[in-house]
Amino acid sequence: MKRSATPYLFLLPYLAIFALFWAWPILESLLLSFQNTRVSPPVWNLSINWGRILGDAAFWDALRNTVLILVIQVPLMLALATALAVALNSQLLRAKGFFRFAFFAPVVVGAVAYSAVFRLLFNQNGAVNAALGTQINWIFDPVGAMAVIIITLTWRWTGYNAIIILAGLQSIPKDLYEAAEIDGASPWQQFWRITVPSLRPVLLFCLVLSIIGTLQLFTEPWLITNGGPGTATTTLGVYLYRQGFQNINFGYASTIAYAITLLALVFSIIQLRLFGRES
């Protein structure tokens, strides 16, 4: 019995930390979503928060902004990441290690640092306007602010996804390309007939992670545009933060958190059903 208990003793520190800092907060958040936390002490009210979220125009506005970023940024980023991965995998490219690190490096940069840099770049008197010869007020224009958020996210996560896709590329047997070349297939035909189908599981993995990450998006909108102008870039993450830590309504913030979880689950299931099927 001592021998069989030994592995669990090694796992005990991790399990204790997991239970204290992960499992319990998740359960507590679920319980808070069914309580009215605007009174002291909080009282149970099963419908106050979940009933409110259905008719909350601000929540649906934040959801619309989040979905807009998701629909534009995620496909754009994955397309660029795939193209970049193909380029990094090319036999013609020299100093591959340097370029792989260079494109992966944005993920290592702290969110506060690069958000501040992008805010300065897209300032009305910043480098972007100077390069374009314009005076666009990016941060305080609804369309411009959304464009800045999308550009920022694409800059940070394209290289990260490219490295994952590159790993998938390197697992494709070279024999397939050699056979296709003998049959007279052009490089473009090889890409669509061999590369893309073979990368399907990897692309699905990147897509699901990107969707979940976008639904949780908080840092960039909060630090670059503060969710503005108005509510033009207020995402679900920003709205959750405002409800929880500015309005001190932890019950409703917990409800928003679980709504994000349910949305991520639904989107993931849809993606797996649509793109995860075997050919």
Backbone as CSV, one residue per row, in Angstrom:
resi,resn,N_x,N_y,N_z,CA_x,CA_y,CA_z,C_x,C_y,C_z
1,MET,0.836,-1.205,0.000,0.000,0.000,0.000,0.870,1.255,0.000
2,LYS,1.995,1.177,0.758,2.890,2.327,0.765,3.433,2.592,-0.624
3,ARG,3.776,1.492,-1.326,4.319,1.647,-2.664,3.291,2.271,-3.607
4,SER,2.059,1.847,-3.518,1.013,2.364,-4.405,0.644,3.802,-4.065
5,ALA,0.867,4.210,-2.815,0.524,5.578,-2.409,1.614,6.576,-2.755
6,THR,2.821,6.106,-3.051,3.949,7.009,-3.313,3.691,7.992,-4.450
7,PRO,3.177,7.569,-5.618,2.920,8.552,-6.699,1.957,9.650,-6.275
8,TYR,0.952,9.309,-5.470,-0.010,10.316,-5.032,0.614,11.311,-4.062
9,LEU,1.605,10.859,-3.297,2.309,11.777,-2.411,3.112,12.801,-3.214
10,PHE,3.694,12.349,-4.327,4.416,13.280,-5.196,3.449,14.278,-5.854
11,LEU,2.243,13.821,-6.158,1.256,14.688,-6.790,0.552,15.613,-5.800
12,LEU,0.642,15.290,-4.501,-0.122,16.020,-3.501,0.136,17.527,-3.490
13,PRO,1.397,18.009,-3.565,1.600,19.475,-3.581,0.886,20.155,-4.746
14,TYR,0.999,19.555,-5.940,0.317,20.156,-7.093,-1.193,20.117,-6.903
15,LEU,-1.732,18.984,-6.466,-3.176,18.862,-6.297,-3.695,19.849,-5.257
16,ALA,-2.897,20.071,-4.194,-3.307,21.031,-3.171,-3.356,22.446,-3.739
17,ILE,-2.325,22.814,-4.514,-2.300,24.147,-5.135,-3.424,24.285,-6.151
18,PHE,-3.653,23.226,-6.934,-4.733,23.255,-7.919,-6.085,23.433,-7.244
19,ALA,-6.317,22.700,-6.165,-7.602,22.789,-5.470,-7.804,24.176,-4.863
20,LEU,-6.726,24.749,-4.313,-6.835,26.030,-3.627,-6.956,27.206,-4.575
21,PHE,-6.162,27.208,-5.660,-6.100,28.384,-6.533,-6.846,28.212,-7.856
22,TRP,-7.319,27.003,-8.164,-8.062,26.784,-9.411,-9.462,26.238,-9.156
23,ALA,-9.521,25.058,-8.574,-10.816,24.391,-8.422,-11.772,25.189,-7.537
24,TRP,-11.282,25.642,-6.375,-12.165,26.384,-5.480,-12.632,27.718,-6.082
25,PRO,-11.748,28.547,-6.674,-12.253,29.777,-7.308,-13.267,29.509,-8.421
26,ILE,-13.065,28.438,-9.205,-14.014,28.123,-10.269,-15.375,27.792,-9.674
27,LEU,-15.393,26.988,-8.621,-16.651,26.626,-7.955,-17.279,27.838,-7.284
28,GLU,-16.459,28.640,-6.624,-16.960,29.833,-5.950,-17.555,30.817,-6.953
29,SER,-16.924,30.939,-8.110,-17.452,31.820,-9.155,-18.814,31.339,-9.638
30,LEU,-18.963,30.028,-9.778,-20.257,29.471,-10.183,-21.326,29.783,-9.144
31,LEU,-20.976,29.655,-7.880,-21.941,29.950,-6.818,-22.300,31.439,-6.797
32,LEU,-21.293,32.299,-7.023,-21.546,33.743,-7.028,-22.495,34.153,-8.146
33,SER,-22.459,33.418,-9.265,-23.319,33.781,-10.395,-24.801,33.611,-10.067
34,PHE,-25.099,32.910,-8.985,-26.491,32.721,-8.571,-26.820,33.518,-7.313
35,GLN,-25.987,34.525,-7.033,-26.213,35.344,-5.839,-26.271,36.819,-6.200
36,ASN,-27.007,37.557,-5.397,-27.022,39.008,-5.505,-25.912,39.536,-4.609
37,THR,-24.805,39.963,-5.227,-23.645,40.412,-4.455,-23.633,41.923,-4.249
38,ARG,-24.703,42.591,-4.637,-24.788,44.041,-4.410,-25.301,44.360,-3.017
39,VAL,-25.669,43.350,-2.271,-26.109,43.538,-0.897,-25.140,42.786,0.014
40,SER,-25.111,43.160,1.271,-24.205,42.523,2.226,-25.014,42.018,3.428
41,PRO,-24.947,40.731,3.692,-24.220,39.694,2.952,-24.956,39.325,1.670
42,PRO,-24.248,38.697,0.701,-24.910,38.286,-0.553,-26.055,37.319,-0.269
43,VAL,-27.106,37.431,-1.070,-28.274,36.552,-0.906,-28.477,35.759,-2.190
44,TRP,-29.012,34.558,-2.030,-29.255,33.701,-3.185,-30.410,34.249,-4.010
45,ASN,-30.164,34.364,-5.308,-31.212,34.756,-6.254,-30.830,34.137,-7.587
46,LEU,-31.474,33.033,-7.932,-31.030,32.225,-9.067,-31.185,32.932,-10.407
47,SER,-32.022,33.948,-10.472,-32.303,34.561,-11.778,-31.788,35.980,-11.926
48,ILE,-31.295,36.593,-10.851,-30.958,38.017,-10.940,-29.850,38.291,-11.940
49,ASN,-28.814,37.445,-11.961,-27.690,37.672,-12.870,-27.927,37.052,-14.249
50,TRP,-28.386,35.807,-14.274,-28.618,35.145,-15.557,-29.801,35.760,-16.292
51,GLY,-30.760,36.273,-15.551,-31.864,36.979,-16.190,-31.432,38.324,-16.742
52,ARG,-30.526,38.984,-16.025,-30.042,40.295,-16.468,-29.225,40.198,-17.744
53,ILE,-28.416,39.142,-17.854,-27.482,39.062,-18.978,-28.213,38.956,-20.313
54,LEU,-29.403,38.368,-20.292,-30.169,38.207,-21.530,-30.679,39.545,-22.057
55,GLY,-30.950,40.480,-21.155,-31.465,41.778,-21.587,-30.475,42.912,-21.448
56,ASP,-29.216,42.598,-21.212,-28.184,43.613,-21.000,-27.595,44.042,-22.348
57,ALA,-27.956,45.232,-22.796,-27.481,45.719,-24.094,-25.965,45.877,-24.113
58,ALA,-25.381,46.257,-22.975,-23.926,46.437,-22.920,-23.204,45.098,-23.102
59,PHE,-23.778,44.034,-22.544,-23.172,42.708,-22.717,-23.203,42.297,-24.185
60,TRP,-24.324,42.484,-24.844,-24.437,42.097,-26.252,-23.570,42.974,-27.141
61,ASP,-23.379,44.232,-26.748,-22.469,45.109,-27.489,-21.032,44.615,-27.362
62,ALA,-20.640,44.205,-26.138,-19.296,43.652,-25.929,-19.125,42.345,-26.693
63,LEU,-20.174,41.528,-26.731,-20.112,40.272,-27.483,-19.954,40.545,-28.975
64,ARG,-20.669,41.545,-29.474,-20.550,41.902,-30.897,-19.131,42.345,-31.230
65,ASN,-18.528,43.164,-30.376,-17.150,43.602,-30.606,-16.179,42.422,-30.585
66,THR,-16.388,41.514,-29.639,-15.512,40.350,-29.526,-15.613,39.460,-30.757
67,VAL,-16.840,39.217,-31.209,-17.051,38.367,-32.391,-16.480,39.041,-33.636
68,LEU,-16.597,40.368,-33.713,-16.032,41.099,-34.858,-14.521,40.917,-34.916
69,ILE,-13.851,41.040,-33.792,-12.403,40.808,-33.748,-12.092,39.371,-34.138
70,LEU,-12.875,38.445,-33.625,-12.659,37.020,-33.904,-12.790,36.721,-35.394
71,VAL,-13.845,37.243,-36.013,-14.129,36.940,-37.418,-13.073,37.522,-38.352
72,ILE,-12.529,38.698,-37.998,-11.543,39.346,-38.867,-10.120,38.891,-38.529
73,GLN,-9.771,38.954,-37.260,-8.375,38.754,-36.869,-7.919,37.300,-36.940
74,VAL,-8.740,36.376,-36.486,-8.304,34.971,-36.427,-8.035,34.399,-37.821
75,PRO,-8.951,34.516,-38.803,-8.620,34.009,-40.147,-7.410,34.706,-40.765
76,LEU,-7.322,36.029,-40.579,-6.175,36.774,-41.117,-4.876,36.270,-40.500
77,MET,-4.872,36.103,-39.191,-3.663,35.654,-38.500,-3.266,34.244,-38.931
78,LEU,-4.232,33.332,-39.048,-3.915,31.956,-39.423,-3.432,31.873,-40.869
79,ALA,-3.987,32.708,-41.746,-3.524,32.734,-43.133,-2.074,33.220,-43.198
80,LEU,-1.781,34.295,-42.468,-0.409,34.811,-42.438,0.538,33.816,-41.778
81,ALA,0.076,33.153,-40.723,0.914,32.180,-40.021,1.240,30.995,-40.919
82,THR,0.264,30.554,-41.713,0.507,29.433,-42.635,1.514,29.825,-43.700
83,ALA,1.329,31.020,-44.277,2.276,31.496,-45.289,3.680,31.646,-44.700
84,LEU,3.752,32.165,-43.494,5.046,32.343,-42.832,5.705,30.997,-42.529
85,ALA,4.895,30.021,-42.101,5.434,28.691,-41.802,5.999,28.036,-43.062
86,VAL,5.300,28.198,-44.178,5.788,27.646,-45.443,7.106,28.302,-45.826
87,ALA,7.199,29.623,-45.618,8.438,30.334,-45.941,9.588,29.886,-45.024
88,LEU,9.290,29.702,-43.747,10.323,29.275,-42.796,10.769,27.837,-43.048
89,ASN,9.908,27.068,-43.720,10.229,25.670,-44.012,10.949,25.504,-45.348
90,SER,11.082,26.598,-46.080,11.688,26.530,-47.404,13.177,26.175,-47.331
91,GLN,13.607,25.358,-48.276,15.025,24.982,-48.350,15.890,26.144,-48.814
92,LEU,15.262,27.163,-49.406,16.010,28.318,-49.909,16.363,29.309,-48.811
93,LEU,15.683,29.197,-47.671,15.887,30.158,-46.593,17.134,29.816,-45.785
94,ARG,17.960,30.833,-45.570,19.151,30.662,-44.741,18.907,31.319,-43.379
95,ALA,19.705,30.953,-42.406,19.561,31.460,-41.032,18.150,31.199,-40.508
96,LYS,17.675,29.974,-40.672,16.317,29.624,-40.267,16.100,29.833,-38.773
97,GLY,17.074,29.474,-37.974,16.938,29.633,-36.530,16.703,31.071,-36.127
98,PHE,17.416,31.984,-36.768,17.260,33.403,-36.467,15.856,33.887,-36.802
99,PHE,15.361,33.542,-37.991,14.044,34.005,-38.413,12.933,33.379,-37.566
100,ARG,13.098,32.125,-37.187,12.090,31.486,-36.333,12.006,32.193,-34.988
101,PHE,13.150,32.498,-34.431,13.146,33.227,-33.154,12.569,34.629,-33.326
102,ALA,12.941,35.294,-34.419,12.490,36.670,-34.639,10.971,36.756,-34.726
103,PHE,10.356,35.798,-35.409,8.901,35.838,-35.556,8.184,35.311,-34.309
104,PHE,8.867,34.494,-33.507,8.271,34.000,-32.271,8.422,35.005,-31.129
105,ALA,9.402,35.892,-31.234,9.755,36.814,-30.154,8.602,37.675,-29.639
106,PRO,7.655,38.150,-30.479,6.571,38.991,-29.934,5.795,38.365,-28.790
107,VAL,5.703,37.026,-28.761,4.980,36.366,-27.673,5.707,36.542,-26.345
108,VAL,7.036,36.679,-26.416,7.850,36.798,-25.207,7.755,38.197,-24.612
109,VAL,7.465,39.191,-25.448,7.391,40.577,-24.989,6.192,40.739,-24.051
110,GLY,6.387,41.457,-22.959,5.312,41.687,-22.007,4.154,42.448,-22.624
111,ALA,2.945,42.086,-22.225,1.737,42.689,-22.808,1.677,44.194,-22.548
112,VAL,2.067,44.618,-21.352,2.024,46.043,-21.019,2.997,46.820,-21.898
113,ALA,4.195,46.254,-22.111,5.221,46.947,-22.898,4.787,47.125,-24.344
114,TYR,4.373,46.043,-24.991,4.060,46.187,-26.414,2.737,46.927,-26.630
115,SER,1.826,46.870,-25.671,0.589,47.657,-25.787,0.906,49.147,-25.740
116,ALA,1.830,49.519,-24.859,2.246,50.924,-24.784,2.927,51.364,-26.072
117,VAL,3.733,50.476,-26.655,4.420,50.797,-27.909,3.404,51.008,-29.034
118,PHE,2.427,50.119,-29.139,1.433,50.259,-30.205,0.559,51.490,-30.000
119,ARG,0.280,51.836,-28.759,-0.481,53.064,-28.511,0.301,54.289,-28.973
120,LEU,1.621,54.275,-28.754,2.451,55.380,-29.216,2.568,55.393,-30.742
121,LEU,2.698,54.215,-31.340,2.821,54.135,-32.795,1.589,54.681,-33.497
122,PHE,0.413,54.404,-32.928,-0.838,54.811,-33.570,-1.419,56.082,-32.963
123,ASN,-0.614,56.763,-32.178,-1.012,58.078,-31.702,-1.177,59.021,-32.890
124,GLN,-1.980,60.063,-32.722,-2.200,60.992,-33.840,-0.900,61.594,-34.344
125,ASN,0.061,61.762,-33.462,1.371,62.289,-33.864,2.432,61.185,-33.884
126,GLY,1.974,59.931,-34.007,2.885,58.809,-33.938,3.528,58.447,-35.257
127,ALA,4.306,57.374,-35.232,5.100,56.966,-36.381,4.243,56.485,-37.550
128,VAL,3.093,55.873,-37.266,2.248,55.358,-38.351,1.707,56.500,-39.196
129,ASN,1.166,57.520,-38.547,0.670,58.678,-39.291,1.802,59.394,-40.014
130,ALA,2.973,59.443,-39.391,4.120,60.087,-40.041,4.514,59.327,-41.300
131,ALA,4.480,57.990,-41.239,4.841,57.177,-42.403,3.794,57.274,-43.508
132,LEU,2.523,57.350,-43.116,1.446,57.418,-44.108,1.173,58.835,-44.590
133,GLY,1.696,59.812,-43.869,1.432,61.204,-44.227,0.008,61.622,-43.926
134,THR,-0.584,61.036,-42.880,-1.969,61.336,-42.510,-2.026,61.851,-41.082
135,GLN,-3.216,62.242,-40.667,-3.455,62.691,-39.293,-4.663,61.948,-38.714
136,ILE,-4.716,60.648,-38.943,-5.833,59.844,-38.453,-5.737,59.706,-36.940
137,ASN,-6.847,59.929,-36.264,-6.893,59.797,-34.818,-7.293,58.362,-34.474
138,TRP,-6.345,57.434,-34.641,-6.640,56.015,-34.559,-7.311,55.618,-33.258
139,ILE,-6.760,56.051,-32.149,-7.221,55.586,-30.840,-8.617,56.095,-30.510
140,PHE,-8.976,57.268,-31.027,-10.258,57.875,-30.666,-11.276,57.818,-31.797
141,ASP,-10.993,56.989,-32.785,-11.957,56.729,-33.854,-12.431,55.285,-33.716
142,PRO,-13.752,55.025,-33.720,-14.246,53.655,-33.489,-13.652,52.625,-34.441
143,VAL,-13.624,52.942,-35.741,-13.077,52.009,-36.723,-11.568,51.911,-36.579
144,GLY,-10.917,53.042,-36.391,-9.464,53.054,-36.240,-9.013,52.299,-34.999
145,ALA,-9.726,52.483,-33.890,-9.365,51.795,-32.657,-9.497,50.285,-32.813
146,MET,-10.574,49.844,-33.470,-10.746,48.407,-33.707,-9.634,47.873,-34.608
147,ALA,-9.245,48.671,-35.614,-8.148,48.260,-36.499,-6.841,48.117,-35.730
148,VAL,-6.586,49.020,-34.799,-5.361,48.950,-34.000,-5.340,47.670,-33.170
149,ILE,-6.464,47.321,-32.560,-6.544,46.094,-31.750,-6.266,44.877,-32.626
150,ILE,-6.871,44.825,-33.798,-6.692,43.681,-34.705,-5.242,43.589,-35.173
151,ILE,-4.639,44.724,-35.527,-3.237,44.737,-35.971,-2.315,44.286,-34.846
152,THR,-2.585,44.762,-33.651,-1.756,44.399,-32.495,-1.798,42.900,-32.220
153,LEU,-3.004,42.343,-32.202,-3.157,40.908,-31.945,-2.495,40.075,-33.044
154,THR,-2.651,40.524,-34.281,-2.051,39.803,-35.404,-0.531,39.822,-35.297
155,TRP,0.029,40.974,-34.931,1.487,41.090,-34.767,1.988,40.129,-33.703
156,ARG,1.257,40.036,-32.601,1.762,39.225,-31.491,1.635,37.720,-31.744
157,TRP,0.533,37.272,-32.318,0.236,35.844,-32.344,0.527,35.150,-33.663
158,THR,0.846,35.894,-34.724,1.129,35.247,-36.014,2.357,34.349,-35.925
159,GLY,3.442,34.860,-35.364,4.663,34.065,-35.260,4.497,32.846,-34.382
160,TYR,3.763,32.997,-33.295,3.510,31.866,-32.388,2.801,30.730,-33.115
161,ASN,1.738,31.060,-33.850,1.002,30.037,-34.593,1.818,29.503,-35.765
162,ALA,2.669,30.348,-36.346,3.515,29.896,-37.449,4.469,28.800,-37.003
163,ILE,5.006,28.908,-35.780,5.920,27.881,-35.274,5.176,26.561,-35.065
164,ILE,3.926,26.639,-34.587,3.124,25.418,-34.419,2.835,24.781,-35.774
165,ILE,2.464,25.613,-36.751,2.176,25.102,-38.093,3.444,24.563,-38.742
166,LEU,4.570,25.214,-38.469,5.856,24.739,-38.996,6.154,23.325,-38.503
167,ALA,5.856,23.055,-37.244,6.044,21.702,-36.714,5.181,20.701,-37.474
168,GLY,3.955,21.124,-37.824,3.094,20.263,-38.623,3.633,20.049,-40.026
169,LEU,4.191,21.094,-40.608,4.770,20.983,-41.947,5.916,19.980,-41.982
170,GLN,6.744,20.016,-40.953,7.911,19.146,-40.933,7.557,17.683,-40.686
171,SER,6.311,17.422,-40.301,5.869,16.040,-40.095,5.240,15.433,-41.354
172,ILE,5.063,16.241,-42.409,4.487,15.732,-43.664,5.573,14.961,-44.415
173,PRO,5.323,13.726,-44.810,6.342,12.936,-45.525,6.768,13.607,-46.830
174,LYS,8.076,13.655,-47.068,8.594,14.261,-48.298,8.214,13.445,-49.535
175,ASP,7.938,12.155,-49.320,7.585,11.291,-50.451,6.348,11.793,-51.187
176,LEU,5.431,12.399,-50.436,4.197,12.898,-51.059,4.512,13.994,-52.074
177,TYR,5.416,14.894,-51.702,5.780,15.982,-52.611,6.579,15.452,-53.811
178,GLU,7.442,14.484,-53.557,8.227,13.920,-54.655,7.322,13.216,-55.662
179,ALA,6.334,12.465,-55.166,5.393,11.774,-56.058,4.554,12.771,-56.835
180,ALA,4.123,13.841,-56.162,3.319,14.862,-56.831,4.130,15.584,-57.899
181,GLU,5.403,15.830,-57.619,6.263,16.509,-58.593,6.480,15.632,-59.825
182,ILE,6.641,14.334,-59.592,6.793,13.402,-60.725,5.523,13.389,-61.581
183,ASP,4.374,13.513,-60.928,3.096,13.519,-61.647,2.811,14.850,-62.329
184,GLY,3.709,15.822,-62.144,3.561,17.106,-62.831,2.793,18.156,-62.055
185,ALA,2.593,17.964,-60.750,1.863,18.947,-59.940,2.732,20.173,-59.703
186,SER,2.140,21.334,-59.857,2.848,22.587,-59.616,2.965,22.821,-58.103
187,PRO,3.875,23.727,-57.680,3.977,24.037,-56.241,2.650,24.496,-55.634
188,TRP,1.885,25.271,-56.401,0.585,25.735,-55.915,-0.376,24.564,-55.722
189,GLN,-0.387,23.625,-56.659,-1.235,22.439,-56.532,-0.776,21.564,-55.355
190,GLN,0.534,21.453,-55.159,1.044,20.679,-54.029,0.611,21.296,-52.704
191,PHE,0.587,22.624,-52.670,0.190,23.300,-51.434,-1.264,22.989,-51.098
192,TRP,-2.160,23.109,-52.078,-3.581,22.913,-51.808,-3.962,21.440,-51.703
193,ARG,-3.256,20.567,-52.406,-3.625,19.142,-52.429,-2.916,18.312,-51.362
194,ILE,-1.751,18.790,-50.915,-0.981,18.012,-49.942,-0.819,18.767,-48.624
195,THR,-0.279,19.993,-48.722,0.067,20.729,-47.503,-1.158,21.050,-46.653
196,VAL,-2.151,21.690,-47.254,-3.325,22.110,-46.481,-4.085,20.928,-45.881
197,PRO,-4.403,19.869,-46.656,-5.074,18.718,-46.022,-4.253,18.062,-44.914
198,SER,-2.946,18.006,-45.095,-2.097,17.383,-44.071,-2.009,18.234,-42.804
199,LEU,-2.179,19.538,-42.967,-2.113,20.450,-41.822,-3.453,20.607,-41.114
200,ARG,-4.455,19.912,-41.572,-5.803,20.097,-41.026,-5.867,19.967,-39.504
201,PRO,-5.293,18.924,-38.889,-5.350,18.837,-37.420,-4.625,19.992,-36.719
202,VAL,-3.491,20.406,-37.282,-2.720,21.494,-36.676,-3.476,22.818,-36.796
203,LEU,-4.043,23.073,-37.973,-4.816,24.295,-38.179,-6.046,24.322,-37.278
204,LEU,-6.675,23.174,-37.098,-7.833,23.092,-36.199,-7.418,23.413,-34.767
205,PHE,-6.272,22.885,-34.355,-5.745,23.162,-33.014,-5.518,24.660,-32.823
206,CYS,-4.857,25.285,-33.797,-4.594,26.731,-33.724,-5.891,27.529,-33.739
207,LEU,-6.852,27.080,-34.544,-8.125,27.787,-34.656,-8.886,27.759,-33.341
208,VAL,-8.972,26.592,-32.720,-9.704,26.469,-31.454,-9.040,27.307,-30.365
209,LEU,-7.712,27.233,-30.259,-7.008,28.030,-29.251,-7.183,29.525,-29.496
210,SER,-7.170,29.930,-30.762,-7.315,31.349,-31.094,-8.711,31.850,-30.752
211,ILE,-9.718,31.038,-31.007,-11.093,31.423,-30.684,-11.262,31.577,-29.178
212,ILE,-10.754,30.616,-28.418,-10.856,30.698,-26.960,-10.113,31.925,-26.433
213,GLY,-8.922,32.173,-26.980,-8.148,33.338,-26.554,-8.839,34.650,-26.882
214,THR,-9.481,34.729,-28.051,-10.169,35.955,-28.449,-11.390,36.205,-27.580
215,LEU,-12.117,35.164,-27.228,-13.284,35.325,-26.355,-12.874,35.848,-24.974
216,GLN,-11.641,35.562,-24.554,-11.145,36.030,-23.260,-10.378,37.352,-23.365
217,LEU,-10.351,37.941,-24.537,-9.489,39.100,-24.798,-9.751,40.243,-23.810
218,PHE,-8.686,40.696,-23.175,-8.806,41.804,-22.228,-7.643,42.791,-22.327
219,THR,-6.425,42.284,-22.333,-5.244,43.123,-22.133,-5.128,44.242,-23.160
220,GLU,-5.156,43.883,-24.445,-4.929,44.889,-25.501,-6.020,45.965,-25.524
221,PRO,-7.313,45.607,-25.523,-8.330,46.669,-25.499,-8.252,47.543,-24.255
222,TRP,-7.894,46.936,-23.136,-7.855,47.725,-21.905,-6.670,48.675,-21.894
223,LEU,-5.501,48.216,-22.318,-4.298,49.028,-22.232,-4.155,50.017,-23.388
224,ILE,-4.655,49.656,-24.569,-4.464,50.517,-25.740,-5.597,51.523,-25.897
225,THR,-6.829,51.070,-25.782,-7.982,51.959,-26.039,-8.884,52.124,-24.826
226,ASN,-8.629,51.380,-23.758,-9.485,51.394,-22.568,-10.937,51.063,-22.926
227,GLY,-11.088,50.215,-23.951,-12.428,49.809,-24.361,-13.152,50.833,-25.214
228,GLY,-12.525,51.951,-25.497,-13.177,53.040,-26.227,-12.727,53.110,-27.675
229,PRO,-13.111,54.209,-28.322,-13.927,55.313,-27.785,-15.364,54.873,-27.520
230,GLY,-15.908,55.331,-26.438,-17.214,54.846,-26.000,-17.095,53.389,-25.612
231,THR,-17.813,52.546,-26.331,-17.708,51.096,-26.116,-17.268,50.392,-27.398
232,ALA,-16.594,51.118,-28.291,-16.260,50.583,-29.620,-15.339,49.376,-29.553
233,THR,-14.466,49.302,-28.555,-13.551,48.158,-28.432,-13.715,47.446,-27.089
234,THR,-14.870,47.631,-26.450,-15.140,46.926,-25.202,-15.449,45.472,-25.511
235,THR,-14.581,44.582,-25.081,-14.771,43.148,-25.295,-15.426,42.539,-24.057
236,LEU,-15.736,41.245,-24.141,-16.338,40.563,-22.998,-15.415,40.600,-21.785
237,GLY,-14.100,40.462,-22.028,-13.143,40.514,-20.926,-13.114,41.870,-20.248
238,VAL,-13.159,42.943,-21.030,-13.172,44.302,-20.475,-14.466,44.544,-19.700
239,TYR,-15.583,44.106,-20.263,-16.875,44.295,-19.603,-16.926,43.517,-18.285
240,LEU,-16.373,42.306,-18.289,-16.299,41.503,-17.064,-15.493,42.247,-15.993
241,TYR,-14.338,42.770,-16.384,-13.482,43.481,-15.434,-14.213,44.689,-14.842
242,ARG,-14.898,45.435,-15.675,-15.601,46.620,-15.180,-16.701,46.256,-14.194
243,GLN,-17.425,45.187,-14.496,-18.482,44.764,-13.588,-17.913,44.269,-12.257
244,GLY,-16.814,43.518,-12.340,-16.269,42.928,-11.128,-15.478,43.886,-10.266
245,PHE,-14.589,44.678,-10.886,-13.626,45.445,-10.106,-13.878,46.953,-10.107
246,GLN,-14.769,47.422,-10.965,-15.143,48.831,-10.916,-16.528,49.005,-10.297
247,ASN,-17.462,48.153,-10.690,-18.810,48.210,-10.116,-18.944,47.326,-8.877
248,ILE,-17.905,46.552,-8.572,-17.898,45.643,-7.408,-19.156,44.762,-7.429
249,ASN,-19.451,44.211,-8.591,-20.593,43.297,-8.734,-20.038,41.938,-9.157
250,PHE,-19.489,41.219,-8.194,-18.808,39.970,-8.510,-19.772,38.880,-8.960
251,GLY,-21.012,38.967,-8.533,-21.997,37.987,-8.978,-22.244,38.081,-10.468
252,TYR,-22.449,39.300,-10.960,-22.697,39.482,-12.394,-21.428,39.231,-13.197
253,ALA,-20.268,39.617,-12.649,-18.994,39.343,-13.332,-18.777,37.839,-13.475
254,SER,-19.140,37.072,-12.455,-19.016,35.621,-12.527,-19.958,35.049,-13.579
255,THR,-21.126,35.633,-13.705,-22.077,35.194,-14.739,-21.502,35.439,-16.129
256,ILE,-20.879,36.591,-16.331,-20.246,36.894,-17.619,-19.120,35.905,-17.890
257,ALA,-18.343,35.571,-16.846,-17.234,34.618,-17.010,-17.755,33.266,-17.474
258,TYR,-18.841,32.812,-16.882,-19.396,31.518,-17.289,-20.076,31.604,-18.650
259,ALA,-20.593,32.768,-19.004,-21.133,32.948,-20.359,-20.015,32.836,-21.394
260,ILE,-18.847,33.413,-21.086,-17.687,33.292,-21.980,-17.275,31.827,-22.108
261,THR,-17.288,31.106,-20.981,-16.934,29.683,-20.999,-17.888,28.893,-21.881
262,LEU,-19.177,29.172,-21.755,-20.173,28.461,-22.569,-20.007,28.794,-24.050
263,LEU,-19.720,30.070,-24.352,-19.492,30.473,-25.744,-18.266,29.771,-26.313
264,ALA,-17.187,29.707,-25.527,-15.975,29.027,-25.983,-16.247,27.551,-26.241
265,LEU,-17.048,26.940,-25.381,-17.400,25.529,-25.551,-18.207,25.313,-26.821
266,VAL,-19.176,26.191,-27.054,-20.021,26.066,-28.256,-19.194,26.262,-29.519
267,PHE,-18.371,27.311,-29.537,-17.523,27.564,-30.716,-16.568,26.398,-30.966
268,SER,-15.997,25.855,-29.901,-15.045,24.747,-30.056,-15.736,23.508,-30.614
269,ILE,-16.922,23.209,-30.114,-17.663,22.043,-30.610,-18.015,22.218,-32.078
270,ILE,-18.438,23.428,-32.452,-18.775,23.694,-33.858,-17.553,23.488,-34.744
271,GLN,-16.401,24.032,-34.304,-15.180,23.890,-35.094,-14.781,22.431,-35.237
272,LEU,-14.869,21.682,-34.144,-14.491,20.271,-34.196,-15.436,19.473,-35.085
273,ARG,-16.718,19.829,-35.065,-17.672,19.125,-35.915,-17.476,19.468,-37.393
274,LEU,-17.200,20.745,-37.673,-17.076,21.176,-39.072,-15.747,20.788,-39.695
275,PHE,-14.649,20.959,-38.930,-13.323,20.787,-39.509,-12.568,19.584,-38.942
276,GLY,-13.142,18.941,-37.941,-12.445,17.821,-37.336,-12.831,16.473,-37.899
277,ARG,-13.745,16.455,-38.873,-14.150,15.191,-39.457,-13.061,14.629,-40.355
278,GLU,-13.012,13.315,-40.406,-12.054,12.668,-41.325,-12.575,12.791,-42.745
279,SER,-11.667,12.999,-43.676,-12.059,13.108,-45.081,-12.592,11.760,-45.570
